[in-house]
Amino acid sequence: MNIPKKDCARFESEADTLGANSIKLFRAEDIVVENRTILKCIFGCNGYGSQVCPPFIPTVDEFRRMLAEYEWALLIHWESSNVFSREVSENFIKYSVVPAEDSKTQEEFVSTLKTVIRERKEIIQPGTIELEKLAWSLGYNMALGTFPGMCTWCANSDCSDVACAGSQGSCHQPTIRRPCIMGLGIRMDKTLEKLGIELPSFPLSDEIPSQYTLILLD
């Protein structure tokens, strides 16, 4: 199955309206999946345990078999205004558990965290869902979006925290939750490398991180 040019044009137009920098259509077989990827979810991610992450989503092996049934994928690069200083970039997870000793640094971290959550909740997640809906309307009945990191639908009013049900109950937003990219085993860095796209090197130093979502198409 080939994706008609008119469909590509619809995706591009809608993505631009929703706040994306760019989109790229590519073969799903170029998505790099590795079993070890979820180690970074289990150890070191403060979103682990939310209902879009392991163990609430398909295992890597299960997803690998599902992915083989898709022919195309849509990569969306989202706009952001969130500048990470080197200090916050190097200690982002640490400061979410143990506040920085310097109050100015902690204020900077909190501001950065709030922007991460707000952009995901207000732009990236709803934008991905709208593009997924567009795909359905164009006849791609098995289209499925994926989100970066933890789900933020249930962020509080100032976007300083996320009240995910986790293992304590049913998801509060079951119709719009989508699996975490890394939780499925997807190596976004290696996938981008195959596509000839360069990611900023870590740690960031007064830079805006590149934020991507994927929509599987068939």
Order of alpha helices (4+ residues) and beta strands (2+ residues): alpha-beta-alpha-alpha-beta-alpha-alpha-alpha-alpha-beta-alpha-beta
